[in-house]
Amino acid sequence: AAKGKVGEEDNQEFLTKLKDMMEVVSKAASELRAERNAFHAEKIKFATEKDRETKEETQTLKDELNKERRNVLIQKGKIEALTKELEDERKRQSQIQKNADKNCIQLKTKLEDNMKSYMELEVECARLKEQLKHSDELRKGL
């Protein structure tokens, strides 16, 4: 019976140690679960923060791109306006040149007409001088 009592005590001791070990394992498992859950929560938090940062960076880049597009459109409008202004100025200069050419031809024609009239007047003047000379000779002769 003493042997049975010792065996029972050994069993009791074994069960107590087993129970203690089970508590340690259970506690360790709980701690591991808590660490795993904390790790997953941290991972989700990090991914969410990275996602937010990426969205902010993307939005910043979109804003900059839109700003550049607006600037390009403004510059394009300015270039188109300057191109039209330049074309209008070319047309105006062309018209001025045509008018100048036309005026030059008219002035040349007037000059030629005046030269012709001057030559005719010189011939008439010479004829009148000759006639006057002839009249003076006739008068002297009388």
CNS distance restraints for C-alpha pairs under 8 A (distance, minus, plus):
assign (resid   1 and name CA) (resid   5 and name CA) 6.23 0.50 0.50
assign (resid   2 and name CA) (resid   6 and name CA) 6.21 0.50 0.50
assign (resid   3 and name CA) (resid   7 and name CA) 6.09 0.50 0.50
assign (resid   4 and name CA) (resid   8 and name CA) 5.96 0.50 0.50
assign (resid   5 and name CA) (resid   9 and name CA) 6.16 0.50 0.50
assign (resid   6 and name CA) (resid  10 and name CA) 6.02 0.50 0.50
assign (resid   7 and name CA) (resid  11 and name CA) 6.02 0.50 0.50
assign (resid   8 and name CA) (resid  12 and name CA) 6.01 0.50 0.50
assign (resid   9 and name CA) (resid  13 and name CA) 5.93 0.50 0.50
assign (resid  10 and name CA) (resid  14 and name CA) 5.90 0.50 0.50
assign (resid  11 and name CA) (resid  15 and name CA) 5.94 0.50 0.50
assign (resid  12 and name CA) (resid  16 and name CA) 6.03 0.50 0.50
assign (resid  13 and name CA) (resid  17 and name CA) 6.08 0.50 0.50
assign (resid  14 and name CA) (resid  18 and name CA) 5.90 0.50 0.50
assign (resid  15 and name CA) (resid  19 and name CA) 5.84 0.50 0.50
assign (resid  16 and name CA) (resid  20 and name CA) 6.07 0.50 0.50
assign (resid  17 and name CA) (resid  21 and name CA) 6.01 0.50 0.50
assign (resid  18 and name CA) (resid  22 and name CA) 5.99 0.50 0.50
assign (resid  19 and name CA) (resid  23 and name CA) 6.23 0.50 0.50
assign (resid  20 and name CA) (resid  24 and name CA) 6.28 0.50 0.50
assign (resid  21 and name CA) (resid  25 and name CA) 6.04 0.50 0.50
assign (resid  22 and name CA) (resid  26 and name CA) 5.84 0.50 0.50
assign (resid  23 and name CA) (resid  27 and name CA) 5.89 0.50 0.50
assign (resid  24 and name CA) (resid  28 and name CA) 5.96 0.50 0.50
assign (resid  25 and name CA) (resid  29 and name CA) 5.96 0.50 0.50
assign (resid  26 and name CA) (resid  30 and name CA) 6.11 0.50 0.50
assign (resid  27 and name CA) (resid  31 and name CA) 6.15 0.50 0.50
assign (resid  28 and name CA) (resid  32 and name CA) 6.06 0.50 0.50
assign (resid  29 and name CA) (resid  33 and name CA) 6.05 0.50 0.50
assign (resid  30 and name CA) (resid  34 and name CA) 6.06 0.50 0.50
assign (resid  31 and name CA) (resid  35 and name CA) 6.06 0.50 0.50
assign (resid  32 and name CA) (resid  36 and name CA) 5.93 0.50 0.50
assign (resid  33 and name CA) (resid  37 and name CA) 5.97 0.50 0.50
assign (resid  34 and name CA) (resid  38 and name CA) 6.02 0.50 0.50
assign (resid  35 and name CA) (resid  39 and name CA) 5.95 0.50 0.50
assign (resid  36 and name CA) (resid  40 and name CA) 6.13 0.50 0.50
assign (resid  37 and name CA) (resid  41 and name CA) 6.03 0.50 0.50
assign (resid  38 and name CA) (resid  42 and name CA) 6.03 0.50 0.50
assign (resid  39 and name CA) (resid  43 and name CA) 6.01 0.50 0.50
assign (resid  40 and name CA) (resid  44 and name CA) 6.07 0.50 0.50
assign (resid  41 and name CA) (resid  45 and name CA) 6.05 0.50 0.50
assign (resid  42 and name CA) (resid  46 and name CA) 5.98 0.50 0.50
assign (resid  43 and name CA) (resid  47 and name CA) 6.05 0.50 0.50
assign (resid  44 and name CA) (resid  48 and name CA) 5.93 0.50 0.50
assign (resid  45 and name CA) (resid  49 and name CA) 6.06 0.50 0.50
assign (resid  46 and name CA) (resid  50 and name CA) 5.99 0.50 0.50
assign (resid  47 and name CA) (resid  51 and name CA) 5.94 0.50 0.50
assign (resid  48 and name CA) (resid  52 and name CA) 6.10 0.50 0.50
assign (resid  49 and name CA) (resid  53 and name CA) 6.09 0.50 0.50
assign (resid  50 and name CA) (resid  54 and name CA) 5.98 0.50 0.50
assign (resid  51 and name CA) (resid  55 and name CA) 6.06 0.50 0.50
assign (resid  52 and name CA) (resid  56 and name CA) 6.10 0.50 0.50
assign (resid  53 and name CA) (resid  57 and name CA) 6.05 0.50 0.50
assign (resid  54 and name CA) (resid  58 and name CA) 5.93 0.50 0.50
assign (resid  55 and name CA) (resid  59 and name CA) 6.00 0.50 0.50
assign (resid  56 and name CA) (resid  60 and name CA) 6.05 0.50 0.50
assign (resid  57 and name CA) (resid  61 and name CA) 6.11 0.50 0.50
assign (resid  58 and name CA) (resid  62 and name CA) 6.07 0.50 0.50
assign (resid  59 and name CA) (resid  63 and name CA) 6.02 0.50 0.50
assign (resid  60 and name CA) (resid  64 and name CA) 6.15 0.50 0.50
assign (resid  61 and name CA) (resid  65 and name CA) 6.00 0.50 0.50
assign (resid  62 and name CA) (resid  66 and name CA) 6.07 0.50 0.50
assign (resid  63 and name CA) (resid  67 and name CA) 6.09 0.50 0.50
assign (resid  64 and name CA) (resid  68 and name CA) 6.14 0.50 0.50
assign (resid  65 and name CA) (resid  69 and name CA) 6.09 0.50 0.50
assign (resid  66 and name CA) (resid  70 and name CA) 6.14 0.50 0.50
assign (resid  67 and name CA) (resid  71 and name CA) 6.20 0.50 0.50
assign (resid  68 and name CA) (resid  72 and name CA) 6.05 0.50 0.50
assign (resid  69 and name CA) (resid  73 and name CA) 6.14 0.50 0.50
assign (resid  70 and name CA) (resid  74 and name CA) 6.10 0.50 0.50
assign (resid  71 and name CA) (resid  75 and name CA) 6.05 0.50 0.50
assign (resid  72 and name CA) (resid  76 and name CA) 5.91 0.50 0.50
assign (resid  73 and name CA) (resid  77 and name CA) 6.07 0.50 0.50
assign (resid  74 and name CA) (resid  78 and name CA) 6.21 0.50 0.50
assign (resid  75 and name CA) (resid  79 and name CA) 6.06 0.50 0.50
assign (resid  76 and name CA) (resid  80 and name CA) 6.09 0.50 0.50
assign (resid  77 and name CA) (resid  81 and name CA) 6.08 0.50 0.50
assign (resid  78 and name CA) (resid  82 and name CA) 6.05 0.50 0.50
assign (resid  79 and name CA) (resid  83 and name CA) 5.92 0.50 0.50
assign (resid  80 and name CA) (resid  84 and name CA) 6.14 0.50 0.50
assign (resid  81 and name CA) (resid  85 and name CA) 6.07 0.50 0.50
assign (resid  82 and name CA) (resid  86 and name CA) 5.94 0.50 0.50
assign (resid  83 and name CA) (resid  87 and name CA) 6.11 0.50 0.50
assign (resid  84 and name CA) (resid  88 and name CA) 6.05 0.50 0.50
assign (resid  85 and name CA) (resid  89 and name CA) 6.09 0.50 0.50
assign (resid  86 and name CA) (resid  90 and name CA) 6.13 0.50 0.50
assign (resid  87 and name CA) (resid  91 and name CA) 6.25 0.50 0.50
assign (resid  88 and name CA) (resid  92 and name CA) 6.14 0.50 0.50
assign (resid  89 and name CA) (resid  93 and name CA) 6.03 0.50 0.50
assign (resid  90 and name CA) (resid  94 and name CA) 6.00 0.50 0.50
assign (resid  91 and name CA) (resid  95 and name CA) 6.16 0.50 0.50
assign (resid  92 and name CA) (resid  96 and name CA) 6.15 0.50 0.50
assign (resid  93 and name CA) (resid  97 and name CA) 6.09 0.50 0.50
assign (resid  94 and name CA) (resid  98 and name CA) 6.19 0.50 0.50
assign (resid  95 and name CA) (resid  99 and name CA) 6.11 0.50 0.50
assign (resid  96 and name CA) (resid 100 and name CA) 6.03 0.50 0.50
assign (resid  97 and name CA) (resid 101 and name CA) 6.06 0.50 0.50
assign (resid  98 and name CA) (resid 102 and name CA) 6.11 0.50 0.50
assign (resid  99 and name CA) (resid 103 and name CA) 6.01 0.50 0.50
assign (resid 100 and name CA) (resid 104 and name CA) 5.98 0.50 0.50
assign (resid 101 and name CA) (resid 105 and name CA) 6.26 0.50 0.50
assign (resid 102 and name CA) (resid 106 and name CA) 6.26 0.50 0.50
assign (resid 103 and name CA) (resid 107 and name CA) 6.04 0.50 0.50
assign (resid 104 and name CA) (resid 108 and name CA) 6.03 0.50 0.50
assign (resid 105 and name CA) (resid 109 and name CA) 6.11 0.50 0.50
assign (resid 106 and name CA) (resid 110 and name CA) 6.16 0.50 0.50
assign (resid 107 and name CA) (resid 111 and name CA) 5.96 0.50 0.50
assign (resid 108 and name CA) (resid 112 and name CA) 6.09 0.50 0.50
assign (resid 109 and name CA) (resid 113 and name CA) 6.11 0.50 0.50
assign (resid 110 and name CA) (resid 114 and name CA) 5.97 0.50 0.50
assign (resid 111 and name CA) (resid 115 and name CA) 6.00 0.50 0.50
assign (resid 112 and name CA) (resid 116 and name CA) 6.09 0.50 0.50
assign (resid 113 and name CA) (resid 117 and name CA) 6.13 0.50 0.50
assign (resid 114 and name CA) (resid 118 and name CA) 5.94 0.50 0.50
assign (resid 115 and name CA) (resid 119 and name CA) 6.11 0.50 0.50
assign (resid 116 and name CA) (resid 120 and name CA) 6.19 0.50 0.50
assign (resid 117 and name CA) (resid 121 and name CA) 6.02 0.50 0.50
assign (resid 118 and name CA) (resid 122 and name CA) 6.09 0.50 0.50
assign (resid 119 and name CA) (resid 123 and name CA) 6.18 0.50 0.50
assign (resid 120 and name CA) (resid 124 and name CA) 6.08 0.50 0.50
assign (resid 121 and name CA) (resid 125 and name CA) 5.85 0.50 0.50
assign (resid 122 and name CA) (resid 126 and name CA) 6.04 0.50 0.50
assign (resid 123 and name CA) (resid 127 and name CA) 6.12 0.50 0.50
assign (resid 124 and name CA) (resid 128 and name CA) 6.04 0.50 0.50
assign (resid 125 and name CA) (resid 129 and name CA) 6.04 0.50 0.50
assign (resid 126 and name CA) (resid 130 and name CA) 6.06 0.50 0.50
assign (resid 127 and name CA) (resid 131 and name CA) 6.03 0.50 0.50
assign (resid 128 and name CA) (resid 132 and name CA) 5.89 0.50 0.50
assign (resid 129 and name CA) (resid 133 and name CA) 5.95 0.50 0.50
assign (resid 130 and name CA) (resid 134 and name CA) 6.05 0.50 0.50
assign (resid 131 and name CA) (resid 135 and name CA) 6.01 0.50 0.50
assign (resid 132 and name CA) (resid 136 and name CA) 6.07 0.50 0.50
assign (resid 133 and name CA) (resid 137 and name CA) 6.18 0.50 0.50
assign (resid 134 and name CA) (resid 138 and name CA) 6.19 0.50 0.50
assign (resid 135 and name CA) (resid 139 and name CA) 6.11 0.50 0.50
assign (resid 136 and name CA) (resid 140 and name CA) 6.06 0.50 0.50
assign (resid 137 and name CA) (resid 141 and name CA) 5.97 0.50 0.50
assign (resid 138 and name CA) (resid 142 and name CA) 6.41 0.50 0.50
